[in-house]
């Protein structure tokens, strides 16, 4: 009876996605199996998959090992040993199975190695060690090339980041760029990244990975804070700086100004620092804002479990809860309260905007000082390079200058964050009530808190009553 073998094929990169390389390998392997009178019962294909990178799992390779150990196949045919393994540990896992099943077959198209013999295993270990070294050398050369490209401000290829055209990575995709800017304005206005992520997922924005049901939080955060947005070139996530101490700029169109980008980065960093591990999510407009008129405890929104779409019942209500330390004696239907507060707040902000002088965008006042400190650092580094000062002298003078530079950059980021946040919150004066309620609830709350410090809900007495606006007391700033 013919021995049943599996054919394993692999190629590291298939940019076209046509799988032509693995198809050629498979034909050659099947031809070799025919010459040895073996029956090919399964082909294991890892197309566009690296065997060198440690964090990469080769699904078909793992399945092949599992089938070998279970006795479903009696051997392997591969085009070359380095198609099977470029890490010694992968080869040892294969050798271990051949130890357990001594009669397994093994063959490669390009050479004649028998893993069933001690000499064959020794030769295989040597060949994989050399293949591993070759991969290390290639990786080192590629990294050096990418660093050189980065230092020149050039792109390193690969899929276009979200915000730029797939056909030309240097040109901005206008639709994606507008989505990024809108999301950044929402961040400055208090909207959570999770809310933006959900909306992007529904609208097909953000280039979610194929097969994912939900975009990752860090993926959206990276898109909104990517230094590439202002043209900064990065290498392994860090902004590269030139000899003059300034960030290296890439040869692509930016999406943000420096002020906009720094404001968003500062807002996200500040939010993480203020509320580590605490969710900003809110379901109801006045959650944490409304207070009981009797005990002054914060009132929470509560869903009406009996409510159904199309029914006349209230969808939710604001209730003073004993569980939250309140008296439990005050409650009100939610929708009329929200509508009243939205109308009052928008009217107040429109009135304020009509009498407030519109100020032009102000520049950070210490820009000249930061520019001078940056020049000082570059001059010190150049002086050491030209042997005008010693390394010891440089290291004595440099830390203080670097600390001052970093403090000034942080101050600049805070300045523009506050400016952009104020601009985002002042935009509410142009909203209608319907447009207000179309916003994310976090944005609605920020607009309300821009005018109010609290909303006091007074008791309405017993029995069923008509909504009385006089019992809802806004507390203005």
C-alpha positions as CSV (number, residue, x, y, z in Angstrom):
1,X,0.0,0.0,0.0
2,X,1.3,3.4,-0.9
3,X,2.5,5.6,1.9
4,X,0.1,8.6,2.6
5,X,2.1,11.8,2.8
6,X,1.3,15.5,3.2
7,X,2.8,18.3,1.1
8,X,3.9,21.4,2.9
9,X,4.4,24.7,1.0
10,X,5.2,28.2,2.3
11,X,6.3,31.6,1.0
12,X,7.1,34.6,3.2
13,X,5.7,37.3,1.1
14,X,3.0,37.3,-1.6
15,X,2.3,41.0,-2.3
16,X,0.0,40.2,-5.2
17,X,-2.0,37.6,-3.2
18,X,-2.1,35.2,-6.1
19,X,-0.4,32.3,-4.4
20,X,1.7,31.5,-7.5
21,X,4.8,30.7,-5.5
22,X,3.2,28.0,-3.2
23,X,1.4,26.6,-6.3
24,X,4.8,26.0,-8.0
25,X,6.2,24.4,-4.8
26,X,3.2,22.1,-4.6
27,X,3.6,20.9,-8.2
28,X,7.2,20.0,-7.7
29,X,6.5,18.2,-4.4
30,X,3.7,16.2,-5.9
31,X,6.0,15.2,-8.7
32,X,8.6,14.0,-6.2
33,X,6.0,12.0,-4.3
34,X,4.9,10.3,-7.5
35,X,8.5,9.3,-8.2
36,X,8.7,7.6,-4.7
37,X,5.3,6.0,-5.1
38,X,3.8,8.0,-2.2
39,X,0.2,9.1,-2.2
40,X,-0.4,12.8,-1.5
41,X,-3.5,13.0,0.7
42,X,-3.3,16.6,1.9
43,X,-1.6,19.9,1.0
44,X,-0.7,22.2,3.9
45,X,-0.2,25.8,2.6
46,X,1.1,28.8,4.6
47,X,1.0,31.6,2.0
48,X,2.5,35.0,2.8
49,X,3.6,33.7,6.3
50,X,7.0,34.1,7.8
51,X,8.8,31.1,9.4
52,X,11.4,33.3,11.0
53,X,9.3,35.8,13.1
54,X,8.7,34.3,16.6
55,X,5.3,35.9,17.1
56,X,3.8,34.4,13.9
57,X,1.7,31.3,14.2
58,X,1.7,29.1,11.1
59,X,-1.7,27.5,11.2
60,X,-1.1,24.9,8.5
61,X,2.3,24.0,9.9
62,X,0.7,23.4,13.3
63,X,-2.0,21.3,11.7
64,X,0.6,19.3,9.8
65,X,2.4,18.5,13.1
66,X,-0.8,17.5,14.7
67,X,-1.7,15.2,11.8
68,X,1.8,13.6,11.8
69,X,1.6,12.9,15.6
70,X,-2.0,11.5,15.2
71,X,-0.9,9.1,12.4
72,X,-3.2,10.7,9.8
73,X,-0.2,11.1,7.4
74,X,2.9,8.9,7.1
75,X,5.4,11.7,6.1
76,X,6.1,15.1,4.7
77,X,7.3,16.4,1.3
78,X,8.5,20.0,1.2
79,X,10.2,22.0,-1.5
80,X,13.2,22.9,0.8
81,X,14.0,22.5,4.4
82,X,13.9,26.2,5.0
83,X,10.2,26.2,3.8
84,X,9.5,24.0,6.9
85,X,11.7,25.7,9.5
86,X,13.8,28.8,10.0
87,X,13.8,28.6,13.7
88,X,15.7,25.7,15.4
89,X,12.8,25.1,17.8
90,X,10.4,24.4,15.0
91,X,12.8,21.8,13.6
92,X,13.2,20.2,17.0
93,X,9.4,19.8,17.3
94,X,9.4,18.0,14.0
95,X,12.3,15.8,14.9
96,X,10.6,14.9,18.2
97,X,7.6,13.5,16.2
98,X,10.0,11.5,14.0
99,X,11.6,10.1,17.2
100,X,8.1,8.9,18.3
101,X,7.3,7.4,14.9
102,X,10.6,6.1,13.4
103,X,8.9,4.9,10.1
104,X,7.8,8.3,9.0
105,X,8.9,9.5,5.5
106,X,10.6,12.8,4.7
107,X,11.8,14.3,1.5
108,X,12.6,17.7,0.0
109,X,12.8,18.6,-3.7
110,X,16.1,20.5,-3.4
111,X,18.2,18.1,-1.3
112,X,18.2,14.6,0.2
113,X,17.9,14.8,4.0
114,X,16.4,12.0,6.1
115,X,15.1,13.1,9.5
116,X,14.8,9.4,10.4
117,X,18.6,9.1,10.7
118,X,21.1,10.7,13.2
119,X,23.2,12.0,10.3
120,X,20.2,13.5,8.5
121,X,19.0,15.3,11.7
122,X,22.5,16.7,12.3
123,X,22.6,18.0,8.7
124,X,19.1,19.4,9.1
125,X,20.1,21.3,12.3
126,X,23.1,22.8,10.6
127,X,21.0,23.9,7.5
128,X,18.3,25.4,9.7
129,X,20.9,27.2,11.8
130,X,22.4,28.7,8.6
131,X,18.9,29.6,7.3
132,X,18.2,31.3,10.7
133,X,21.4,33.3,10.4
134,X,20.5,34.3,6.9
135,X,17.2,35.6,8.1
136,X,18.8,37.5,10.9
137,X,21.3,39.1,8.5
138,X,18.5,40.0,6.1
139,X,16.4,41.4,9.0
140,X,19.4,43.5,10.1
141,X,19.9,44.9,6.6
142,X,16.2,45.7,6.2
143,X,16.0,47.4,9.5
144,X,19.1,49.5,8.6
145,X,17.5,50.4,5.3
146,X,14.2,51.4,6.9
147,X,16.1,53.6,9.4
148,X,18.0,55.3,6.6
149,X,14.7,55.9,4.7
150,X,13.2,57.3,7.9
151,X,16.1,59.6,8.6
152,X,15.6,61.0,5.0
153,X,11.9,61.5,5.7
154,X,10.9,58.9,3.1
155,X,8.1,56.4,3.4
156,X,9.0,52.7,4.0
157,X,6.1,51.2,1.9
158,X,3.4,48.8,3.0
159,X,-0.3,49.4,3.3
160,X,-1.3,53.1,3.4
161,X,-2.2,54.3,6.9
162,X,-5.8,55.4,7.4
163,X,-6.1,59.0,6.2
164,X,-4.0,58.5,3.0
165,X,-4.9,57.2,-0.4
166,X,-4.2,53.5,-1.0
167,X,-2.8,54.2,-4.5
168,X,-0.5,57.0,-3.3
169,X,0.5,57.1,0.3
170,X,1.7,60.7,0.0
171,X,-1.7,62.0,-0.9
172,X,-4.5,62.6,1.7
173,X,-7.7,60.7,1.4
174,X,-10.2,63.6,1.8
175,X,-13.1,61.4,3.2
176,X,-10.8,59.6,5.7
177,X,-9.1,62.9,6.7
178,X,-12.4,64.5,7.4
179,X,-13.5,61.5,9.6
180,X,-10.2,61.9,11.5
181,X,-10.7,65.6,12.1
182,X,-14.3,65.2,13.1
183,X,-13.3,62.4,15.6
184,X,-10.5,64.7,17.0
185,X,-13.0,67.5,17.5
186,X,-15.3,65.1,19.4
187,X,-12.4,64.0,21.6
188,X,-11.7,67.7,22.5
189,X,-15.4,68.1,23.2
190,X,-15.5,65.1,25.6
191,X,-16.6,62.2,23.5
192,X,-15.0,58.8,24.4
193,X,-12.8,56.9,22.0
194,X,-15.2,53.9,22.5
195,X,-18.1,55.9,21.1
196,X,-16.0,56.9,18.1
197,X,-14.9,53.4,17.6
198,X,-18.5,52.1,17.6
199,X,-19.6,54.7,15.1
200,X,-16.6,54.0,12.8
201,X,-17.3,50.3,12.9
202,X,-20.9,50.9,11.9
203,X,-19.9,53.3,9.1
204,X,-16.9,51.2,7.8
205,X,-14.4,53.8,8.7
206,X,-10.9,53.4,10.1
207,X,-9.8,50.4,8.0
208,X,-10.8,47.7,10.4
209,X,-8.9,44.4,10.0
210,X,-10.6,41.8,7.9
211,X,-12.7,39.4,9.9
212,X,-12.8,41.6,13.1
213,X,-16.2,42.2,14.6
214,X,-15.0,45.2,16.6
215,X,-12.2,47.6,16.1
216,X,-9.6,47.7,18.9
217,X,-9.5,50.8,21.2
218,X,-5.8,51.3,20.7
219,X,-6.2,51.1,16.9
220,X,-8.6,54.1,16.9
221,X,-6.4,56.0,19.5
222,X,-3.3,55.5,17.3
223,X,-5.1,56.8,14.2
224,X,-6.1,60.0,16.1
225,X,-2.7,60.6,17.6
226,X,-0.4,59.3,14.9
227,X,2.6,61.7,14.5
228,X,2.2,61.1,10.7
229,X,-0.8,63.4,10.9
230,X,1.5,66.4,11.2
231,X,4.1,65.0,8.9
232,X,6.5,63.7,11.6
233,X,8.5,60.6,10.6
234,X,8.6,57.8,13.1
235,X,10.7,54.7,13.6
236,X,9.3,51.9,15.7
237,X,6.8,54.3,17.1
238,X,9.2,57.1,18.2
239,X,9.5,60.4,16.4
240,X,12.8,60.7,14.7
241,X,14.9,63.9,15.2
242,X,17.6,65.3,13.0
243,X,21.0,66.7,13.9
244,X,19.4,70.0,14.6
245,X,17.1,68.5,17.2
246,X,14.0,69.1,15.2
247,X,11.5,66.3,14.2
248,X,12.2,64.9,10.8
249,X,9.3,65.5,8.4
250,X,8.1,63.0,5.9
251,X,7.4,63.5,2.2
252,X,3.6,63.2,2.5
253,X,0.7,65.6,2.9
254,X,-0.2,66.3,6.6
255,X,-3.8,66.1,7.9
256,X,-3.4,68.2,11.1
257,X,-1.6,71.3,12.1
258,X,0.8,70.9,15.0
259,X,-1.6,72.8,17.3
260,X,-4.5,70.5,16.5
261,X,-2.4,67.3,16.9
262,X,-0.8,68.4,20.2
263,X,-4.2,69.4,21.6
264,X,-5.7,66.0,20.8
265,X,-2.7,64.1,22.2
266,X,-2.7,66.2,25.4
267,X,-6.5,65.7,25.8
268,X,-6.2,61.9,25.5
269,X,-3.2,61.7,27.9
270,X,-4.9,63.9,30.4
271,X,-8.0,61.8,30.3
272,X,-6.0,58.6,31.0
273,X,-4.2,60.3,33.9
274,X,-7.4,61.6,35.5
275,X,-9.5,58.5,35.2
276,X,-7.3,55.4,35.0
277,X,-9.5,52.4,34.6
278,X,-12.7,54.4,35.0
279,X,-15.2,54.5,32.2
280,X,-16.5,57.8,30.9
281,X,-19.6,56.1,29.4
282,X,-23.0,57.6,30.1
283,X,-26.4,56.5,28.9
284,X,-28.4,59.6,30.0
285,X,-27.9,63.3,29.6
286,X,-28.2,64.3,33.2
287,X,-26.6,61.3,34.9
288,X,-24.3,62.8,37.5
289,X,-25.6,66.3,36.8
290,X,-29.2,66.1,38.1
291,X,-29.8,66.3,41.9
292,X,-32.7,65.5,44.2
293,X,-34.6,68.7,45.3
294,X,-35.0,67.2,48.8
295,X,-31.7,65.5,49.8
296,X,-29.5,67.0,47.0
297,X,-28.1,63.6,46.2
298,X,-27.0,63.0,42.5
299,X,-29.8,61.4,40.5
300,X,-29.2,58.6,38.0
301,X,-31.2,57.7,34.9
302,X,-33.1,54.4,35.0
303,X,-34.5,52.5,32.0
304,X,-38.2,51.6,32.0
305,X,-38.2,47.8,31.6
306,X,-41.8,48.0,30.3
307,X,-41.0,50.4,27.5
308,X,-41.2,49.1,23.9
309,X,-40.6,50.9,20.6
310,X,-43.8,52.7,19.6
311,X,-45.4,52.7,23.0
312,X,-46.4,55.9,24.8
313,X,-44.7,54.9,28.0
314,X,-41.6,56.8,29.2
315,X,-38.4,55.2,28.0
316,X,-36.5,56.2,31.1
317,X,-36.7,58.3,34.2
318,X,-34.5,60.2,36.6
319,X,-34.9,58.7,40.1
320,X,-33.4,59.5,43.5
321,X,-32.3,56.1,44.6
322,X,-31.9,54.9,48.2
323,X,-29.2,52.5,46.9
324,X,-27.0,55.5,45.9
325,X,-27.6,57.2,49.3
326,X,-30.6,59.3,48.4
327,X,-34.1,59.6,49.9
328,X,-35.8,57.8,47.2
329,X,-38.7,60.3,47.1
330,X,-38.1,62.2,43.9
331,X,-38.4,61.0,40.3
332,X,-39.3,62.4,36.9
333,X,-39.9,61.2,33.4
334,X,-36.6,61.6,31.5
335,X,-37.4,62.9,28.0
336,X,-39.2,66.1,28.9
337,X,-36.4,67.0,31.4
338,X,-33.7,66.4,28.8
339,X,-35.6,68.5,26.2
340,X,-36.1,71.4,28.6
341,X,-32.5,71.5,29.7
342,X,-31.2,71.2,26.1
343,X,-33.5,74.2,25.0
344,X,-32.3,76.3,28.0
345,X,-28.7,75.6,27.5
346,X,-28.6,76.2,23.8
347,X,-30.5,79.5,24.2
348,X,-28.1,80.6,26.9
349,X,-25.1,79.7,24.7
350,X,-26.6,81.5,21.7
351,X,-27.2,84.6,23.8
352,X,-23.6,84.5,25.2
353,X,-22.1,84.0,21.7
354,X,-24.0,87.1,20.4
355,X,-22.5,89.4,22.9
356,X,-19.1,87.9,23.3
357,X,-16.4,89.3,21.0
358,X,-15.0,86.6,18.7
359,X,-11.2,86.3,19.4
360,X,-8.9,85.2,16.7
361,X,-6.8,82.1,17.3
362,X,-4.0,83.0,19.7
363,X,-0.5,81.8,19.4
364,X,1.3,80.2,22.3
365,X,3.4,83.1,23.8
366,X,6.6,81.1,24.6
367,X,7.2,79.8,21.0
368,X,10.4,81.9,20.7
369,X,11.8,80.5,24.0
370,X,11.2,77.0,22.8
371,X,12.9,77.8,19.5
372,X,15.9,79.2,21.3
373,X,16.2,76.2,23.6
374,X,16.0,73.8,20.6
375,X,18.8,75.7,18.9
376,X,20.9,75.7,22.0
377,X,20.6,71.9,22.2
378,X,21.6,71.5,18.5
379,X,24.6,73.8,19.0
380,X,25.8,71.9,22.0
381,X,25.6,68.6,20.1
382,X,27.4,70.1,17.1
383,X,30.1,71.6,19.4
384,X,30.8,68.1,20.8
385,X,30.8,66.5,17.3
386,X,33.4,69.1,16.1
387,X,35.5,68.6,19.3
388,X,35.0,72.2,20.6
389,X,33.7,70.7,23.9
390,X,34.2,67.3,25.5
391,X,31.6,64.7,26.0
392,X,31.7,65.3,29.8
393,X,30.9,69.0,29.2
394,X,28.1,68.1,26.9
395,X,26.5,65.8,29.4
396,X,26.7,68.4,32.1
397,X,25.0,71.1,30.0
398,X,22.5,69.0,28.0
399,X,20.1,67.6,30.6
400,X,19.0,71.0,31.9
401,X,18.3,72.2,28.4
402,X,16.4,69.0,27.5
403,X,14.3,69.3,30.6
404,X,13.4,72.9,29.8
405,X,12.6,71.9,26.2
406,X,10.3,69.1,27.3
407,X,8.5,71.3,29.9
408,X,7.9,74.0,27.2
409,X,6.5,71.4,24.8
410,X,4.2,70.1,27.4
411,X,3.1,73.7,28.2
412,X,2.5,74.3,24.5
413,X,0.4,71.2,24.2
414,X,-1.8,72.2,27.2
415,X,-2.2,75.7,25.8
416,X,-3.5,74.5,22.4
417,X,-5.6,71.7,24.1
418,X,-7.5,74.3,26.2
419,X,-7.9,76.6,23.1
420,X,-9.2,73.8,20.9
421,X,-11.5,72.4,23.6
422,X,-13.0,75.9,24.1
423,X,-13.6,76.1,20.3
424,X,-15.2,72.7,20.2
425,X,-17.5,73.5,23.1
426,X,-18.5,77.0,21.7
427,X,-19.7,75.3,18.5
428,X,-22.9,74.3,20.4
429,X,-24.4,77.8,19.9
430,X,-25.3,76.9,16.3
431,X,-27.0,73.7,17.1
432,X,-30.8,73.0,17.0
433,X,-32.3,70.8,19.7
434,X,-32.6,67.9,17.2
435,X,-28.9,68.3,16.2
436,X,-28.0,68.4,19.9
437,X,-29.7,65.0,20.6
438,X,-28.0,63.6,17.5
439,X,-24.6,64.1,19.2
440,X,-22.9,61.4,21.3
441,X,-24.2,61.6,24.9
442,X,-20.7,62.6,26.2
443,X,-20.7,65.6,23.8
444,X,-24.2,66.5,25.0
445,X,-23.0,66.5,28.6
446,X,-20.0,68.6,27.9
447,X,-22.3,71.2,26.3
448,X,-24.6,71.2,29.3
449,X,-21.7,71.4,31.8
450,X,-20.4,74.4,29.8
451,X,-23.4,76.3,31.1
452,X,-24.7,74.5,34.2
453,X,-23.1,73.1,37.3
454,X,-26.2,71.1,38.2
455,X,-29.9,70.5,37.6
456,X,-32.2,70.3,40.7
457,X,-35.3,68.2,40.3
458,X,-38.0,69.2,42.8
459,X,-40.7,66.8,44.0
460,X,-44.0,67.0,42.2
461,X,-46.3,65.5,44.8
462,X,-48.4,62.4,44.7
463,X,-50.5,61.2,41.7
464,X,-50.1,61.5,38.0
465,X,-49.3,65.1,37.0
466,X,-48.6,67.0,33.8
467,X,-44.9,67.9,33.3
468,X,-44.2,71.2,35.1
469,X,-41.0,73.0,33.9
470,X,-41.0,75.2,37.1
471,X,-40.0,72.1,39.1
472,X,-36.8,71.7,37.1
473,X,-34.2,74.2,38.4
474,X,-31.0,74.7,36.4
475,X,-28.0,75.9,38.4
476,X,-26.0,78.2,36.1
477,X,-22.3,78.8,36.3
